[in-house]
Amino acid sequence: MGTLSCFPQTKEISNQQLLELKVKGNLQLIDVRTPEEVAEGTIDGAQNIDFRDPKFKQQIATLDKTKPIAVYCGAGGRSGKTSQLLEELGFQEIYDLTGGFTQWEAENFPVVK
């Protein structure tokens, strides 16, 4: 069974759409940046799982596949690769934040340090 789309389960979302998903609750929000990047600021409620950690795949695999999951990084590269991995692992509802944390901060959305 093949598919034409590279990432059929993944939807790119805007900052506003992420806020709306957070309000609904039940969202797993994952920041895949390094701990050093996260120390500069992050989105409230995000769990940090470092994309560059050798155990990244094992850590991601422990998350709940039945709940919606949103991922972000600095600008979109690492979160795009993470979305692909999440699909391979069987996650069904995946969101990738367009523009990553850089755009979130640039548009003055709330940041926690």
C-alpha positions, 0 to 999 in steps of 0.5 A: 500500500503506497502513498503519493504524499511524503508525510500523509499524517503530518500537517504544518500549522501556524503559531495561532493553530498551535495555540488553538491545539494547546487550548483543546488539551491532550496535545503532546508538544515536543521541542526537538532543539538542544538543551542550550537552545531551550535555555534561551526560551521555549513554548510553555508546556513543551517537553524537550527531546534533543534531536541530536541526542543518540537516544532520540529515536528511543525517547520519541518512541515512548510517547503516546501514539494515540494522542496528537503530537506537535513538534518544533525546532529552530526553523523547521529542519529538525522538526520535519525529520522528526515528523517523518520519524513519528510517521514511521513509528505509527503516530497518527496525528502529527503537527509541525510548527511552520517556521519553528521557534524562530518564527514563534518568537518573531511574531511575539507569541509567549515564551518561557525561560 
